[in-house]
């Protein structure tokens, strides 16, 4: 982290610390965590804009008073206004501002089913002629009062998807309806089906927000939407595609508040983590991260960069697109229409005196060759590659036209990864597995804790799926001297994998079996995302 950023963070922390210290001097109670114990109907008496502006939140009600968490102990006018709104005595406690913002989001975020209820009551007579009524600058999803019905409907859908931790929203037109699905923890789930008369207005509204051409229905388009939700900055990557019954639109949700960078947060096994940490600290060579789309490869690379970021290191990236902006790192977005591809961008990056280069993806032989040359001239290169496992990475590069002897001397390590869904902690239950389940993952029954593994029954918190959140599984193949010799002679996937297994290589499925024994995920989840070898 740069010195300037450290100073800014320190100054920010000091400002918050001063308010906490002031509250203690005034004899006000200070709390570190906020547990909401108040009916939402009471909170709804207080306008959202009021709590957002004043950074306060009612958190508990008793017969005598209402306890209110506030960030600024000197904001007495807001407390007086609150007494008038609620017609009850207010007891103020001081809390960190970020905790209050989180509580505001939790309380004022639209409840599950709000979009469905709104759809049920929406009449076609209410549809506006033009879905562009509201300007998109400084747009907060929770501020819906006074908006046209179709705008309110889209706001409800977007905020509901964010609240349910969706990574993507699919708007899929069919002959008689528009199906809306959310991808939650990697699995699509149906949510809404608006009538056809709402279809064009809803999709047009999305195109307006993304600044796309609303008159173009024959060609695919790409755009971005930047909105706020209760103080959180949310980006949406928008893709439109003409299909038989209209335009299909997919929104990828990029919630910066959900991005947790750091190798310790990835969930690797200790030995894998130590090896990967050593690989990203090398002064030269290539480190590859492989896996399918949506398996968390970019997060792994970002975490690796975050680990080595300092004032003495020049780190540059070229990505398609730049999903999350990292302070202290030069990030470039590819733009093929003007000739800025991975290969051309990488050549220009090498003239910027970098120490570490991250390539969003090696897609072709030209990019691969340039990456090889970069590593040979004293740079550490991090990149992703689309292969099924770690042992397939070097044969894939050979297929692109890279000479095996160059790979053997430059590739330092390959890590493959997948994401499995976590068992929901709220409805988690233990059960005795069948012999077939244990055989799938080669788990001896005597290795189980109390003879049980775990699954989720399904509850409101996990929307009946039995899963909540995701956990990474990894396999890491370090290229040592023996492996280098094999790659130079015969870069064959099966022979590379056979040698790796002799050296104690932990496969994706083995890591998944470890998580099953620990009660973190299920046999079905590990089987869903891994191949059997």
RAKA-V901091 format. One record per residue. D_CENTER is the distance of its C-alpha to the mean C-alpha in whole Angstrom. Layout:
d_center->D_CENTER
d_center->D_CENTER
This chain:
d_center->22
d_center->24
d_center->27
d_center->27
d_center->23
d_center->25
d_center->28
d_center->25
d_center->23
d_center->27
d_center->28
d_center->25
d_center->26
d_center->30
d_center->30
d_center->28
d_center->30
d_center->33
d_center->32
d_center->32
d_center->35
d_center->37
d_center->36
d_center->37
d_center->40
d_center->41
d_center->41
d_center->38
d_center->36
d_center->32
d_center->29
d_center->26
d_center->24
d_center->24
d_center->25
d_center->26
d_center->29
d_center->30
d_center->31
d_center->28
d_center->31
d_center->33
d_center->30
d_center->30
d_center->33
d_center->32
d_center->30
d_center->27
d_center->27
d_center->30
d_center->27
d_center->25
d_center->28
d_center->29
d_center->26
d_center->28
d_center->27
d_center->30
d_center->29
d_center->32
d_center->35
d_center->39
d_center->42
d_center->43
d_center->40
d_center->36
d_center->34
d_center->32
d_center->29
d_center->30
d_center->28
d_center->32
d_center->35
d_center->37
d_center->36
d_center->39
d_center->39
d_center->36
d_center->37
d_center->40
d_center->38
d_center->36
d_center->40
d_center->41
d_center->38
d_center->38
d_center->42
d_center->42
d_center->42
d_center->38
d_center->38
d_center->35
d_center->33
d_center->31
d_center->27
d_center->25
d_center->23
d_center->20
d_center->21
d_center->23
d_center->20
d_center->18
d_center->21
d_center->21
d_center->18
d_center->19
d_center->22
d_center->22
d_center->19
d_center->21
d_center->22
d_center->21
d_center->23
d_center->24
d_center->23
d_center->25
d_center->28
d_center->28
d_center->28
d_center->31
d_center->33
d_center->32
d_center->36
d_center->36
d_center->38
d_center->36
d_center->34
d_center->34
d_center->36
d_center->33
d_center->29
d_center->29
d_center->31
d_center->28
d_center->27
d_center->23
d_center->24
d_center->23
d_center->22
d_center->20
d_center->19
d_center->21
d_center->24
d_center->26
d_center->29
d_center->32
d_center->29
d_center->31
d_center->30
d_center->28
d_center->25
d_center->25
d_center->24
d_center->21
d_center->20
d_center->20
d_center->18
d_center->16
d_center->16
d_center->16
d_center->13
d_center->11
d_center->13
d_center->13
d_center->9
d_center->9
d_center->7
d_center->10
d_center->14
d_center->17
d_center->20
d_center->23
d_center->26
d_center->29
d_center->33
d_center->33
d_center->30
d_center->26
d_center->24
d_center->20
d_center->18
d_center->14
d_center->12
d_center->11
d_center->10
d_center->11
d_center->14
d_center->16
d_center->18
d_center->20
d_center->20
d_center->23
d_center->26
d_center->27
d_center->31
d_center->32
d_center->33
d_center->30
d_center->28
d_center->29
d_center->29
d_center->25
d_center->24
d_center->26
d_center->25
d_center->21
d_center->23
d_center->25
d_center->22
d_center->20
d_center->24
d_center->25
d_center->28
d_center->29
d_center->32
d_center->31
d_center->30
d_center->31
d_center->29
d_center->25
d_center->23
d_center->20
d_center->19
d_center->16
d_center->16
d_center->16
d_center->16
d_center->16
d_center->16
d_center->18
d_center->18
d_center->14
d_center->13
d_center->11
d_center->11
d_center->12
d_center->13
d_center->16
d_center->18
d_center->21
d_center->24
d_center->27
d_center->28
d_center->31
d_center->31
d_center->29
d_center->26
d_center->23
d_center->20
d_center->16
d_center->13
d_center->10
d_center->8
d_center->6
d_center->6
d_center->8
d_center->9
d_center->6
d_center->6
d_center->8
d_center->11
d_center->14
d_center->15
d_center->16
d_center->13
d_center->12
d_center->15
d_center->17
d_center->21
d_center->23
d_center->25
d_center->22
d_center->21
d_center->24
d_center->25
d_center->21
d_center->22
d_center->25
d_center->24
d_center->22
d_center->25
d_center->27
d_center->29
d_center->29
d_center->28
d_center->25
d_center->22
d_center->20
d_center->17
d_center->18
d_center->16
d_center->15
d_center->13
d_center->9
d_center->10
d_center->8
d_center->11
d_center->10
d_center->8
d_center->11
d_center->13
d_center->12
d_center->13
d_center->16
d_center->17
d_center->16
d_center->19
d_center->21
d_center->21
d_center->24
d_center->27
d_center->29
d_center->26
d_center->26
d_center->22
d_center->22
d_center->19
d_center->19
d_center->16
d_center->16
d_center->15
d_center->14
d_center->10
d_center->10
d_center->13
d_center->14
d_center->18
d_center->21
d_center->20
d_center->21
d_center->19
d_center->20
d_center->19
d_center->21
d_center->24
d_center->26
d_center->28
d_center->29
d_center->29
d_center->27
d_center->25
d_center->24
d_center->27
d_center->29
d_center->26
d_center->26
d_center->30
d_center->30
d_center->27
d_center->30
d_center->32
d_center->30
d_center->31
d_center->28
d_center->27
d_center->24
d_center->22
d_center->19
d_center->19
d_center->16
d_center->18
d_center->22
d_center->23
d_center->27
d_center->30
d_center->30
d_center->27
d_center->27
d_center->31
d_center->30
d_center->27
d_center->30
d_center->32
d_center->30
d_center->30
d_center->33
d_center->34
d_center->32
d_center->29
d_center->26
d_center->24
d_center->20
d_center->19
d_center->17
d_center->19
d_center->19
d_center->21
d_center->22
d_center->22
d_center->23
d_center->27
d_center->26
d_center->25
d_center->28
d_center->30
d_center->28
d_center->28
d_center->32
d_center->32
d_center->31
d_center->34
d_center->33
d_center->36
d_center->36
d_center->37
d_center->35
d_center->32
d_center->34
d_center->34
d_center->31
d_center->28
d_center->28
d_center->25
d_center->23
d_center->20
d_center->18
d_center->15
d_center->14
d_center->12
d_center->14
d_center->14
d_center->15
d_center->18
d_center->18
d_center->20
d_center->22
d_center->24
d_center->24
d_center->27
d_center->29
d_center->31
d_center->34
d_center->32
d_center->34
d_center->36
d_center->34
d_center->31
d_center->32
d_center->33
d_center->30
d_center->28
d_center->32
d_center->31
d_center->35
d_center->35
d_center->37
d_center->34
d_center->32
d_center->32
d_center->35
d_center->35
d_center->31
d_center->28
d_center->25
d_center->24
d_center->23
d_center->25
d_center->23
d_center->23
d_center->22
d_center->19
d_center->18
d_center->19
d_center->22
d_center->20
d_center->20
d_center->17
d_center->14
d_center->11
d_center->10
d_center->12
d_center->13
d_center->16
d_center->18
d_center->21
d_center->22
d_center->26
d_center->27
d_center->30
d_center->33
d_center->37
d_center->38
d_center->34
d_center->35
d_center->39
d_center->38
d_center->35
d_center->38
d_center->40
d_center->38
d_center->35
d_center->35
d_center->31
d_center->33
d_center->36
d_center->33
d_center->31
d_center->34
d_center->35
d_center->31
d_center->32
d_center->35
d_center->34
d_center->32
d_center->28
d_center->26
d_center->24
d_center->21
d_center->23
d_center->25
d_center->22
d_center->21
d_center->24
d_center->24
d_center->21
d_center->23
d_center->26
d_center->24
d_center->23
d_center->19
d_center->19
d_center->22
d_center->24
d_center->23
d_center->19
d_center->20
d_center->23
d_center->21
d_center->18
d_center->21
d_center->25
d_center->28
d_center->30
